[in-house]
Amino acid sequence: MHANALLAALLAPAAVSAQLNDLAVRAGLKYFGTALREGAINSDAAYAAILKNKSEFGQLVPENGQKWDATEASRGTFTYTQGDITANVAKSTGQGLRCHTMVWYSQLPNWVSGGSWTRATLTSVIETHMANVMGHYLGQCYAWDVANEAVADDGSWRDSIFYRTFGTDFLPISFSAAKKVDPNTKLYYNDYNLEYNGAKTNRAVELVQIVQSAGAPIDGVGFQGHLIVGSTPSRSSLATVLKRFTALGVEVAYTELDIRHSSLPASSAAQVTQGNDFASVVGSCLDVAGCVGVTVWSFTDKYSWIPETFSGQGDALIYDKNFNKKAAWTSISSVLAAKATTTPPPATTLITSVVTTSTSTTTPAPVTSSSSSSSSKPTSSAPPTTALAAHWGQCGGNGWTGPTVCESPWTCKFSNAWYSQCL
Ligand code: G3I
């Protein structure tokens, strides 16, 4: 190919894909993922088809299959039937795997929670469990939730067999044990209601510091993101709280996102609010350099833990029960697309330097794909400074302060309240 033609091809912005994981990666995240419900994947073809679409969901998490009660219900007897369901899907599709969860007070068999332990015997139980279960999934997990929900809602330490036996020492003990088994996975602390920046958040900050001060490894904090329509903090408040953790040197992620209606059926106004709330959460992740990804806790209202736990509440996800995309899906795709469009992909940077420094016919440097490294995630979403927006560029939407008129021959097409694009 002639050099000019090659340059033109490489410089042409790629069309923004409409799938969430593709958009998330183009926007600088590592993934947009979902939990997988083990009981549905082999019996519901419509569910499986969407879940297995890697462009939509780049990473899977077993909703229940890797928990202690599913993997070691009896001491020393390990079962991977349920956990392997998700791992096998991920292997067959090439989707990533997030692993959940190790030391947690819930879904913990009675032989652990009701046992009479010394520090030494319970340490051995934790180490044996990790050696087996993390060993079974070795090399497959982007991250493991090593400790889950160790803080109570009022900010005190949560009562559990682990806390009663060790005090907070079970935290560094667990993180160190996990590192010995899998030195390459990201080791996470995972909890809910950290989003509100209250007493519980303060305790979780202390938790990270306790682990670090003990010289134990911790790589990430998972914000579960079980939120309520209309009570979700703003994008900037959420970014502020995420940054409290990245300031400690750990990455962050939304790990179990759902935003429930507190009464059903949801009015159309409530559905718009839900969409705005999802946009705030995803947008806050885009705004924080160390926020690596977003996982929804199931993607369809057909399969969600919420109605079982909060009677009369729900419809908290991004597809409805019939697998139609909701306003929430559109809001997320728009907020991702806006960042993806305003963020020049690495290829553009590389090729620009070729244009300005060389007229030779040598092959340009290889085009790199959007990096999966959080450190290379763009930290600024500043809009273009030119008076006209380019083809594919954003030209409107809530909060948009950039150009609203497109370069000829393109026109600004309204997509939704969050996003208009030059097409
Ligand atoms: O396994 C039994 C099955 O044998 C029995 O027939 C059936 C009858 O109801 O129950 C099955 O257990 C259920 C289990 O999920 C596995 O499907 C429990 O009843 C049910 O309560 C349990 O709920 C899970 C919940 O964790 C338990 O704490 C939800 O599916 C799961 O979405 C939820 O996920 C948690 C995260 O792991 C941690 N963060 C909070 C989040 C929501 O609670």
Boltz pocket constraint, residues with backbone or C-beta under 6 A from the ligand:
constraints:
  - pocket:
      binder: B
      contacts: [[A, 63], [A, 64], [A, 106], [A, 107], [A, 224], [A, 256], [A, 304], [A, 305]]
      max_distance: 6.0
